[in-house]
Amino acid sequence: MKRVKIVSKKRVLWPKCLLLETPGERASGLMFKGSASIPLAIPFPTTGRRRNALHSLFCPVFDAIFLDASGRVVDVQARVKPNRLLIVPAMPCKLVLEVAPGESARVKVGDLLSLERAKRA
């Protein structure tokens, strides 16, 4: 896991985010976590829609923000409830941000986001 920050137009939206890079990290995401207090950035190996669908089994309520390969927001799904088997983005995506409920209000479809290396404290 790497620490990154999520930025839009030079404005830091989430100063502390974890980039999940290994297959094991990506597969577990928010599973068995008590909350989505630290946002997770989960890249997919390829761009797609159904192939990059999520589930929320054993997850807390969270917001899902789907980005394409250029970092553009292509879908926002607020307050994803636990134990949903299939959460499919509206458009093909390359990465998903899993954030705390209500925090997806910071962005809208069409916004351009970037992940930048976070400085160690």
ABEGO torsion letter per residue (X at the ends): XBBBBBBBGGBBABABBBBBABAAAAAAEABGBABAABBBBBBBABBBAAAABBBABGBBBBBBBBBBAAGBBABBBBGBBBGBABBBBABBBABBBBBBBGAAAABBBGBBBBBBBBBBX
